Amino acid sequence: MKKRSPGLSRRKFVGTLAAVGALPVLGRASILSAATSPAQAAPQAPTSSGQARTLEQERREALENLEKALKPIRDFSLSVEVEPAFIFRARR
Amino acid sequence: MLSEDTLYLPVAELAKKIQARQISPVELAESYLARLERLGPKLNAVAAVTRERAREEARAAEREIAAGYYRGPLHGIPYGAKDLLATRGIPTTWGAPPYRNQVFDYDATVIERLSTAGAVLIAKLAMVELAGSGGYRFASASATGPGLNPWNTGTWSGGSSSGSGAATAAALVAFSIGSETWGSILTPASFCGVTGLRPTYGRISRYGAMAVSWTMDKLGPMCRSADDCGLVLAALAGHDPSDPSTLPGNFHYQPFPGDLRNTRIGVVAEDFAANGEPEVERAYAAALEVLRGLGAELAPAPLPAFPYAPVAETVISAEASAFFEELIKTGKVQELVDVAQQAGIEAGTQVKAVDYLKAMRVRALMQAEFAKLFERFHVLVAPSLLFVASPIEADLNTVFKGSSGIGAAGNLLGLPAVSVPCGFGKNNLPAGLSIVGKPLDEAAVLRVARAYQQATDWHTRRPPI
């Protein structure tokens, strides 16, 4: 069985967790391409640090977070024998 | 009306009184309904009170029991269901403005099975919109407003099963049903000081439940004791032809009377210094001592090294965006309350098939490594969270940064887990201990939880509401 890619140390892994957010059902990535209407551009309620955020900002951050989440998966080294964990089971 | 003391009784105790005809199911339902209507709005815990259905079911239970037909421990017991479960003729909003008028013409299998067991549906309970499918930045991400914690209404009740946690903690219902994809039962259970069970993936039918992730969603009970979780699980578990992911075999709950001798417990390491609160760390350390005192053998359980959170993130992103494709296409996604949630749901459409499949391949390796871990331990334990409920206005991306791998791993691998109250942190807010088992071993998880609750009284404490 192949192990994870080198370089994914526990310290780095914890950093990745922090970057992508975590419980409960996490932060999300976003797309940059969708149009932003004036209504969408209205800022959300201020954060605890006092900053208001627009949909465009959230989209940018979500995209960055998605890339951060995908990197350790793309870097992960797998042998050709490993098949996806298909949890759904065929039933007659 | 029945007293508050009665409404706080565990299901097992209420059941004995109902069976002995010391409590009338109609009076019990009316008492919970009154409390629900009085306190539910103060906690933003209720999506809809199902008064008519409740009275009908309670009257039926009363008739049957009077006629000598007792169905079992849930007969005549009032409960609430997270508002992502389809209920015939009653709005099912998924906590989100775009679905405010949605009504199904059938009951979810869970509702159907509880009905068969004789339980009485008294409320659809509030939730984070779409169960947080796209992620969310604020507790306010719900059509019913932020879920308020009965221990301190300036703090969050947790998500996404916000109403289920708060309503159970405040005895607005005898028990509730929540759902978890990644943390949505254990988080509100921990924040609200209740006992929440996330069953094995496939244990309970998801038919009629909104999907976040078809391969990760679980439904489970939120109660005021581990025993109650066992009783509710027994009524719900089993194969359902309408949900092909359900597993064969029923679950029979047998309360285990003994201590924890010969029980090997793996302790998952957590970095409290970096991410936690010292008061929660002390409560957790004390909980481990209780387990040791009960005779359990505790040893460190390092988790196999995998990118758990990134894999969970990828799987959920892709599957949730697929489920909400129509919401995105029609532009109704813009009606969601939380801007981060809008952005997140759109973002999942950018996950490539090759990345999704790679994540699923890594998931397969995780399964194999965890099987080895469970050869050494009967259960694993970890703090449910390293902190207590956050202020209602807090940025949740900041609050939840650096959470542990066991939450992501447990959900990716469909492992059963229970969160039990284990003390209090700052501002007298509850902390939770999580007990995680191997697939289909809810019995072990509940056995440890029950032994812990026999030795402590944290689960009996009531919020000052």
Contacts between the chains, C-beta under 8 A, distances in Angstrom:
chain1	res1	chain2	res2	distance
A	1	B	365	6.6
A	1	B	368	6.6
A	2	B	365	7.6
A	3	B	305	7.7
A	4	B	305	5.8
A	4	B	306	6.3
A	4	B	307	7.3
A	8	B	305	6.7
A	8	B	307	6.4
A	10	B	305	6.8
A	13	B	305	7.0
A	13	B	307	6.5
A	13	B	405	7.5
A	14	B	271	6.8
A	14	B	274	7.5
A	14	B	402	6.3
A	16	B	307	6.4
A	16	B	309	6.5
A	16	B	310	6.0
A	17	B	308	7.9
A	17	B	309	4.5
A	17	B	401	7.8
A	17	B	402	6.0
A	17	B	403	6.4
A	17	B	404	7.8
A	17	B	405	7.1
A	17	B	408	7.9
A	18	B	401	4.4
A	18	B	402	4.4
A	20	B	309	5.4
A	20	B	310	6.1
A	20	B	313	5.1
A	21	B	135	6.8
A	21	B	396	7.8
A	21	B	397	5.1
A	21	B	400	5.7
A	21	B	401	6.6
A	22	B	182	7.9
A	22	B	183	7.5
A	22	B	309	5.7
A	22	B	400	5.0
A	22	B	401	7.3
A	22	B	402	7.4
A	22	B	403	3.5
A	22	B	404	7.9
A	22	B	407	6.6
A	22	B	408	6.9
A	23	B	182	6.4
A	23	B	183	3.4
A	23	B	186	7.9
A	23	B	187	5.5
A	23	B	385	7.0
A	23	B	400	5.3
A	23	B	403	5.0
A	23	B	407	5.3
A	24	B	128	7.9
A	24	B	132	6.1
A	24	B	158	6.9
A	24	B	159	5.1
A	24	B	160	6.0
A	24	B	182	6.4
A	24	B	183	3.4
A	24	B	184	5.1
A	24	B	187	4.4
A	24	B	400	7.4
A	25	B	128	7.9
A	25	B	131	6.6
A	25	B	132	3.6
A	25	B	133	6.9
A	25	B	135	6.5
A	25	B	136	7.9
A	25	B	159	7.6
A	25	B	160	6.2
A	25	B	181	5.6
A	25	B	182	5.0
A	25	B	183	6.5
A	25	B	184	6.2
A	25	B	212	6.7
A	25	B	316	6.7
A	26	B	132	7.6
A	26	B	135	5.1
A	26	B	182	6.5
A	26	B	309	7.7
A	26	B	312	7.6
A	26	B	313	5.8
A	26	B	316	7.2
A	26	B	400	7.7
A	27	B	135	4.6
A	27	B	137	7.8
A	27	B	340	7.0
A	27	B	344	7.2
A	27	B	397	5.1
A	28	B	134	5.0
A	28	B	135	3.3
A	28	B	313	7.9
A	28	B	317	6.3
A	28	B	340	6.8
A	28	B	341	7.5
A	28	B	343	6.7
A	28	B	344	2.4
A	28	B	345	7.3
A	28	B	347	5.4
A	28	B	348	7.0
A	29	B	317	6.3
A	29	B	344	6.8
A	29	B	347	3.8
A	29	B	348	7.2
A	29	B	350	6.7
A	29	B	351	8.0
A	30	B	343	3.9
A	30	B	344	6.5
A	30	B	346	6.3
A	30	B	347	4.0
A	31	B	343	7.8
A	31	B	346	5.1
A	31	B	347	5.4
A	31	B	349	6.9
A	31	B	350	5.5
A	34	B	346	6.0
A	37	B	334	7.4
A	39	B	334	7.2
A	40	B	334	5.9
A	40	B	339	8.0
A	40	B	342	7.7
A	44	B	137	7.0
A	44	B	138	7.3
A	44	B	338	7.2
A	44	B	339	4.3
A	44	B	340	7.6
A	45	B	138	6.3
A	45	B	140	6.7
A	45	B	393	7.5
A	47	B	137	7.3
A	47	B	138	7.9
A	47	B	395	4.1
A	47	B	398	7.8
A	48	B	391	7.1
A	48	B	393	5.8
A	48	B	394	5.0
A	48	B	395	5.2
A	48	B	398	7.1
A	49	B	395	6.9
A	49	B	398	7.9
A	53	B	137	7.2
A	53	B	339	6.4
A	53	B	340	7.6
A	54	B	339	7.2
A	55	B	339	5.0
A	55	B	342	6.2
A	55	B	343	6.1
A	58	B	137	7.5
A	58	B	339	4.9
A	58	B	340	4.7
A	58	B	342	7.2
A	58	B	343	3.8
A	58	B	344	7.8
A	59	B	343	4.4
A	59	B	346	7.1
A	59	B	347	7.3
A	61	B	340	7.9
A	61	B	343	7.6
A	62	B	135	7.4
A	62	B	340	7.1
A	62	B	343	4.4
A	62	B	344	5.3
A	62	B	346	7.9
A	62	B	347	4.4
A	63	B	347	6.3
A	63	B	350	7.4
A	65	B	313	7.8
A	66	B	313	7.8
A	66	B	317	6.7
A	66	B	347	5.6
A	66	B	350	6.4
A	66	B	351	7.2
A	68	B	310	7.6
A	69	B	309	7.4
A	69	B	310	4.1
A	69	B	313	4.1
A	69	B	314	5.7
A	69	B	317	7.7
A	70	B	310	7.0
A	70	B	314	6.3
A	70	B	351	7.6
A	70	B	355	5.4
A	71	B	310	7.6
A	72	B	307	3.8
A	72	B	310	4.9
A	73	B	307	6.3
A	73	B	310	5.6
A	73	B	311	6.2
A	73	B	314	6.0
A	73	B	355	6.2
A	73	B	358	5.3
A	73	B	359	5.3
A	73	B	362	6.3
A	74	B	355	6.9
A	74	B	358	6.9
A	76	B	307	6.7
A	76	B	358	7.0
A	76	B	362	5.5
A	78	B	358	7.4
A	78	B	361	5.6
A	78	B	362	7.1
A	78	B	365	7.4
A	82	B	361	4.8
A	82	B	364	5.8
A	82	B	365	6.2
A	83	B	361	6.7
A	83	B	364	6.3
A	84	B	357	5.4
A	84	B	360	3.5
A	84	B	361	5.1
A	84	B	363	7.4
A	84	B	364	6.3
A	85	B	360	5.3
A	85	B	361	7.3
A	85	B	363	4.1
A	85	B	364	3.9
A	85	B	366	7.9
A	85	B	367	5.9
A	86	B	360	7.1
A	87	B	201	6.6
A	87	B	202	7.6
A	87	B	215	4.9
A	87	B	245	6.5
A	87	B	414	7.0
A	88	B	214	7.5
A	88	B	215	7.2
A	88	B	244	6.3
A	88	B	245	5.6
A	89	B	244	7.0
A	89	B	245	7.3
A	91	B	244	5.4
